[in-house]
Amino acid sequence: MDRVEFVAAELAARANPESAAAMAAYMKTDMPFFGVKRPDCSQILRETMQRYPVATRAEYERGVRALWSQPRREEKYMAISLARAVPRYVTPPSLPLYRRLIVEGAWWDFVDEVAAHLVGTLLLEHRDRIAPVMERWIDHRDMWLRRAALLAHLLHKEQTDEATLFDHCLRRAGEREFFIRKAIGWVLRQYARTAPDAVIAFVRAHREAFSGLTVREATKHLAV
């Protein structure tokens, strides 16, 4: 039994058809679910890593791609979890793999985790190499890459490149796409936990450029 077969067997053993139907309805997808909750997926990941440790970059990429190619959503979640579980390979050579997960995933449950935890880590730790890529993504025709470029800033806290964050938000301010408007508000709200005065000033200065949704999200915990 290989890694993919082990994961599928463990998920199948915990499958819950009622939960699967509810999950698919919530996610508004036709992609099938096993109906396995996140804590059980985390347990399966731990067991998988013990049985099938990742020893090389090639094995890391093969493992992520193999799980990602499976038909059920939890298997794809496990692919992203595997990608996060081996931080020594969360380095610039992995960016094409993460881009694939974003473009093919094309929905917020996949994209947001990859953007914040994988692409965001690359941007923080290898800014000179990754920032030019984000400059392309923020204007890309693929909406999910644009969202990923915004959410790559999400977890940077005191290490946020404020000028670039604000520039990216302004460059996408006029979009009508809900997932972009929401992402701008979310990333500004998160940064406001670190620099509330800067976010307040930014939103006040550019309120007319942003949608009401963006402003509400950005200032949910601020007096603006």
VEXDREN-2710 file (C-alpha; in Angstrom, 1 decimal):
% VEXDREN-2710
k/r/px/py/pz
1/MET/0.0/0.0/0.0
2/ASP/1.4/3.4/-1.0
3/ARG/0.8/6.8/0.5
4/VAL/-2.2/7.6/-1.7
5/GLU/-3.8/4.2/-1.1
6/PHE/-3.3/4.6/2.7
7/VAL/-4.9/8.0/2.8
8/ALA/-7.8/6.9/0.7
9/ALA/-8.4/3.8/2.9
10/GLU/-8.2/5.8/6.1
11/LEU/-10.6/8.4/4.8
12/ALA/-13.0/5.7/3.6
13/ALA/-12.9/4.1/7.0
14/ARG/-14.1/7.3/8.5
15/ALA/-16.6/8.3/5.8
16/ASN/-19.9/9.8/6.7
17/PRO/-22.4/10.1/3.8
18/GLU/-24.6/12.7/5.6
19/SER/-21.6/14.9/6.4
20/ALA/-20.4/14.5/2.9
21/ALA/-23.6/15.8/1.5
22/ALA/-23.6/18.7/3.9
23/MET/-20.0/19.6/3.1
24/ALA/-20.6/19.6/-0.6
25/ALA/-23.7/21.8/-0.2
26/TYR/-21.7/24.2/2.0
27/MET/-18.9/24.4/-0.4
28/LYS/-21.3/24.7/-3.4
29/THR/-19.4/22.0/-5.3
30/ASP/-20.1/18.8/-7.2
31/MET/-16.8/17.4/-6.2
32/PRO/-17.4/14.4/-3.9
33/PHE/-16.5/14.3/-0.2
34/PHE/-15.9/11.4/2.1
35/GLY/-17.5/13.4/4.9
36/VAL/-14.4/13.4/7.2
37/LYS/-14.0/16.3/9.6
38/ARG/-10.7/18.2/9.9
39/PRO/-9.5/16.7/13.2
40/ASP/-9.7/13.2/11.7
41/CYS/-7.9/14.5/8.6
42/SER/-5.2/15.8/10.8
43/GLN/-4.8/12.5/12.5
44/ILE/-4.6/10.7/9.2
45/LEU/-1.9/13.1/8.1
46/ARG/0.2/12.4/11.2
47/GLU/-0.1/8.7/10.6
48/THR/0.8/9.2/6.9
49/MET/3.9/11.2/7.7
50/GLN/5.0/8.4/10.2
51/ARG/4.5/5.6/7.7
52/TYR/5.6/7.5/4.6
53/PRO/8.2/10.1/5.5
54/VAL/9.3/12.5/2.8
55/ALA/13.0/12.3/2.2
56/THR/13.6/14.3/-0.9
57/ARG/12.2/17.3/-2.8
58/ALA/11.2/15.0/-5.6
59/GLU/9.2/12.8/-3.3
60/TYR/7.6/15.9/-1.7
61/GLU/6.3/17.1/-5.1
62/ARG/5.3/13.6/-6.2
63/GLY/3.4/13.1/-2.9
64/VAL/1.5/16.4/-3.2
65/ARG/0.7/15.9/-6.8
66/ALA/-0.5/12.3/-6.3
67/LEU/-2.9/13.2/-3.5
68/TRP/-4.0/16.3/-5.4
69/SER/-5.0/14.2/-8.4
70/GLN/-7.4/12.1/-6.4
71/PRO/-11.2/12.7/-6.9
72/ARG/-12.4/13.6/-3.4
73/ARG/-12.0/16.9/-1.7
74/GLU/-10.5/15.6/1.5
75/GLU/-7.7/13.9/-0.6
76/LYS/-6.9/17.3/-2.1
77/TYR/-7.0/18.9/1.4
78/MET/-4.5/16.2/2.4
79/ALA/-2.3/17.2/-0.5
80/ILE/-2.2/20.8/0.8
81/SER/-1.6/19.6/4.4
82/LEU/1.3/17.4/3.2
83/ALA/2.8/20.4/1.4
84/ARG/2.7/22.4/4.7
85/ALA/3.9/19.5/6.8
86/VAL/7.4/19.5/5.3
87/PRO/8.6/23.1/5.7
88/ARG/12.2/22.4/4.5
89/TYR/10.7/22.1/1.0
90/VAL/8.5/25.3/1.3
91/THR/11.1/27.1/-0.8
92/PRO/11.0/29.0/-4.1
93/PRO/11.4/25.8/-6.3
94/SER/8.0/24.7/-4.9
95/LEU/6.2/27.8/-6.2
96/PRO/5.1/26.3/-9.5
97/LEU/3.5/23.4/-7.5
98/TYR/1.6/25.9/-5.3
99/ARG/0.5/27.8/-8.4
100/ARG/-0.9/24.6/-9.8
101/LEU/-2.9/24.0/-6.6
102/ILE/-4.3/27.6/-6.8
103/VAL/-5.3/27.5/-10.5
104/GLU/-6.7/24.0/-10.5
105/GLY/-8.3/24.4/-7.1
106/ALA/-10.1/27.6/-8.1
107/TRP/-12.2/27.9/-4.9
108/TRP/-11.6/29.6/-1.6
109/ASP/-11.1/26.5/0.6
110/PHE/-8.1/25.4/-1.5
111/VAL/-6.7/28.8/-2.6
112/ASP/-6.8/30.5/0.8
113/GLU/-4.7/27.9/2.6
114/VAL/-2.2/27.7/-0.2
115/ALA/-1.9/31.5/-0.5
116/ALA/-1.6/32.3/3.2
117/HIS/0.5/29.4/4.4
118/LEU/2.6/28.4/1.5
119/VAL/2.9/31.3/-0.9
120/GLY/2.8/33.7/2.0
121/THR/5.7/31.8/3.7
122/LEU/7.7/32.0/0.5
123/LEU/7.0/35.7/0.1
124/LEU/8.1/36.4/3.7
125/GLU/11.2/34.3/3.7
126/HIS/12.3/34.9/0.1
127/ARG/10.9/38.3/-0.7
128/ASP/13.5/39.2/-3.3
129/ARG/12.7/36.1/-5.4
130/ILE/8.9/35.9/-4.8
131/ALA/7.8/39.6/-4.8
132/PRO/8.3/39.9/-8.5
133/VAL/6.1/36.9/-9.1
134/MET/3.4/38.5/-6.8
135/GLU/3.6/41.6/-9.0
136/ARG/2.6/39.5/-11.9
137/TRP/-0.1/37.6/-10.0
138/ILE/-1.8/40.8/-8.6
139/ASP/-2.7/41.8/-12.2
140/HIS/-3.2/38.3/-13.6
141/ARG/-6.3/37.4/-15.6
142/ASP/-6.9/34.4/-13.3
143/MET/-8.9/35.7/-10.4
144/TRP/-7.6/33.1/-8.0
145/LEU/-4.0/34.1/-8.6
146/ARG/-5.0/37.8/-7.9
147/ARG/-6.7/36.7/-4.7
148/ALA/-3.6/34.6/-3.7
149/ALA/-1.3/37.6/-4.3
150/LEU/-3.4/39.6/-1.8
151/LEU/-3.7/36.8/0.8
152/ALA/0.1/36.1/0.6
153/HIS/0.4/39.2/2.9
154/LEU/-2.2/37.8/5.4
155/LEU/0.0/36.4/8.1
156/HIS/3.1/38.6/8.0
157/LYS/2.2/40.8/11.0
158/GLU/5.1/43.1/11.9
159/GLN/7.0/41.9/8.8
160/THR/4.4/43.0/6.4
161/ASP/5.6/45.1/3.5
162/GLU/3.1/47.8/4.1
163/ALA/3.7/49.8/0.9
164/THR/3.3/46.7/-1.3
165/LEU/0.2/45.6/0.6
166/PHE/-1.5/48.9/0.2
167/ASP/-0.4/49.1/-3.4
168/HIS/-1.9/45.7/-4.1
169/CYS/-5.2/46.6/-2.4
170/LEU/-5.5/49.8/-4.5
171/ARG/-4.7/48.0/-7.7
172/ARG/-7.6/45.7/-7.2
173/ALA/-9.9/48.2/-5.5
174/GLY/-12.2/48.7/-8.5
175/GLU/-13.0/45.0/-9.0
176/ARG/-16.6/43.8/-8.9
177/GLU/-15.5/40.3/-8.1
178/PHE/-16.7/39.3/-4.6
179/PHE/-13.7/37.1/-3.8
180/ILE/-11.3/40.0/-4.5
181/ARG/-13.3/42.6/-2.6
182/LYS/-13.5/40.2/0.4
183/ALA/-9.8/39.4/0.2
184/ILE/-8.8/43.1/0.3
185/GLY/-11.0/43.7/3.4
186/TRP/-9.7/40.5/5.0
187/VAL/-6.0/41.2/4.6
188/LEU/-6.4/44.9/5.7
189/ARG/-8.4/43.7/8.8
190/GLN/-5.6/41.3/9.6
191/TYR/-2.9/43.9/9.2
192/ALA/-4.9/46.3/11.4
193/ARG/-4.2/43.9/14.3
194/THR/-0.5/45.0/13.9
195/ALA/-0.9/48.6/12.6
196/PRO/-4.4/49.9/13.2
197/ASP/-3.5/53.5/12.7
198/ALA/-1.9/52.8/9.3
199/VAL/-5.0/50.9/8.1
200/ILE/-7.4/53.5/9.4
201/ALA/-5.5/56.3/7.6
202/PHE/-5.3/54.2/4.4
203/VAL/-9.0/53.3/4.4
204/ARG/-10.0/56.9/5.1
205/ALA/-7.8/58.2/2.3
206/HIS/-9.2/55.7/-0.3
207/ARG/-12.7/55.0/1.0
208/GLU/-14.3/56.0/-2.3
209/ALA/-12.1/53.6/-4.2
210/PHE/-13.2/50.6/-2.3
211/SER/-16.5/48.7/-2.2
212/GLY/-18.7/48.8/0.8
213/LEU/-17.9/45.2/1.4
214/THR/-14.2/45.9/1.5
215/VAL/-14.6/48.8/3.9
216/ARG/-16.8/46.8/6.2
217/GLU/-14.4/43.9/6.3
218/ALA/-11.3/46.1/6.7
219/THR/-12.8/48.2/9.6
220/LYS/-14.8/45.6/11.4
221/HIS/-12.8/46.2/14.6
222/LEU/-11.7/49.8/14.0
223/ALA/-13.3/53.2/14.5
224/VAL/-13.2/54.7/11.1
END
